[in-house]
């Protein structure tokens, strides 16, 4: 079992990874191809 501070660092790193993926891959695709935007994201600024 890992210490609590190491677990927090890992979860933060994974969160940053998903955020960066969305910003650099998904948002440009959604801007160019509006038909691919999921219903949950429609109406939000991309």
N, C-alpha and C positions, 0 to 999 in steps of 0.2 A: 504494500500500500504506500502510496506517495504522500508526502506532507501536503497540508492544505494550501500552502503558498505555491507549491509547484503545480497543483491542480488548477489554481486560479490563473497562473501564467499560461498554462496549456489552453484553458478555455478562452482566455483573452486572445491568444494567438490564432486559434481556430476561428473566432469571431472576426478578427481582422482579415483573415484569409477569405472568408465568405463575402465580407463587405467589399474587399478589393476585386474579387471575381465579378461581383455584380456591377461595380462601377466601370471596370475596364472591358468587360465582355458583354454582359447582358444589356446594360443601358444603351450602348451604341447600336446594338442589334434591334432593340425595341424602338429606338428613334427612327431607324430606317425602314422597319417592317412593322407598322402599326397593327397588322392582323395577328402578330405573334404575342401581343401583350395579353397576359392573363387577366381575366375579369376582375380579380382582386386589386390589380394595379391600375386599371383604367381610371382616368380622372386625376391621377397623381402626376406631378411633374417628374419627368425622367431626364 
